[in-house]
Amino acid sequence: MTAPTLEMIKIDKQFPGVHALDQVDFSVEPGEIHALMGENGAGKSTLMKILFGAILKDSGTIRIKGREVTIEKPSDAQHLGVSMVHQELNLVPQMTAPQNIFLGHAPVTDPFGQVLDRARMKQAAGQLLDQLDARIPLDQPVRTLSIAHRQMIEIAKALAYHADVLVMDEPTSSLTDKEIRDLFAALRRLTADGVSVVFVSHRLEEIFEIADRITVLRDGRTVGTVKRSDATPDRIIRMMVGRDLQEMFPKHFVPRGEEALRVEHVSVPGVLDDISFSAYQGEILGLAGLVGAGRSEIAHVIFGSAPSPKGLLFLHGKLTRVRSPQQAIAQGIGLLTADRKGQGLVLKLPVQNNIALANLDALTRWGVINFRKREAAAIRFRNELDIRTPDVQRPVSSLSGGNQQKVVLAKWLFSQAKILIFEEPTRGVDVGAKVEIYQLMNHLVEQGVCILMISSELPEVMGMSDRVLVMRSGQIVSEFKRSEGNRWPENTKQDILRYAMGEFAT
């Protein structure tokens, strides 16, 4: 029998106060796409960082093609044929694709390694990208290329080290449906050539499309490994969270209150065209549409971070001006941005500092912050939202994605926001944490908060919204409402897609 390409046997890792990995077993066969799943904090990232040499294991064995190996740093992993494509792409924006692909190990023309062989580097980069069927300009800085093209460059960069094992961490989080199909086709070509792929993702529909086997971790332990043919979504969810989820979208219905937000004839040249709608207390209003339809742009108009919009904005029936995020926050508006790491949080700061960011005035007297009050507020929200950290003084970067999202939400709850804009609220969040976030949204609308939810996942929009507005090319092209019994009319999903794509339903 052929030995597995990768074996990780009884891997153990402890951090102060946390047993991150407890005797974890994981293996990948040659030419296999093996999905690694689990809730945020289950140990997936820790296991892959050990494999790539970013952190050291406490105990356990790693074998590559049957041979026991020692991996103490990323260069060890790369020399052994293990490469990793991180969720946050790691490219130099000013460099071209060939320069990025061979960064640190470019071919040279002289024995002293001083003169780059640019022609050979460009040719080799082209061959790697051809292997992925990626038609990418080789002379442009990567900052001018699409996210999908950059993703392919990252994969080519990994293959340049002659990878036998390719680890992909949430590779589809910023891709369109077509780009995801292209990526999956590229992965199938790689596995046909014998490359093994570890595919880390929270998206069940993708796992069932691309994976050969699925391994689930929970609380730092291996729950089990199943073939895709033997798996069902319910079974995987049960393995991940340790319980049955009665509903993926536990929507609560509350009586609609008074108008909280009204947008009238808002336009931004080239972006938004005559947008008008109202949203109400106790309501979740969903915004659906394709990427570039204008959903995020209207959110930033309401939050005061868009350039000079025309039109009127009413809050609780009163005409108002919101020309900056500071003015929006002062008037009770909060924005949970899609880019929580870049715009929603300061990753190096402690949890308590991040929670206090939008309402420092409540903690300040004569320009001096009351640190005890700040810590007490952070502890209160940690307990109320079940933010899983033993210490609110830990940097927020140490938290899982779902817990980071809860910190963002705690920040806006501490600001006492009554209108909350959720932009991609569960991006990069596992299925168990998604349900927790949905329950928090339910709790907020029960308290009379108005929620505007923007999501690229149509099941999420329909599962949690009371109404859905569909946007296309900067305009609202249709509105859908639940019928009697709070059910969506038949064919609503198909009709939303038709309006979003310009194929108007009849």
Helices and strands as residue ranges (DSSP letters): E 6-15, E 18-28, E 33-37, H 44-52, E 59-64, E 67-69, H 74-79, E 82-85, H 97-101, H 118-131, G 142-144, H 147-159, E 165-169, H 177-192, E 196-200, H 204-210, E 213-218, E 221-227, G 228-230, H 233-241, E 259-268, E 272-280, E 284-288, H 295-302, E 310-315, E 318-320, H 325-330, E 333-336, I 340-344, H 351-356, G 357-363, E 364-365, E 368-369, H 371-385, G 396-398, H 401-414, E 419-423, H 431-446, E 450-454, H 458-464, E 467-472, E 475-481, G 484-486, H 492-501
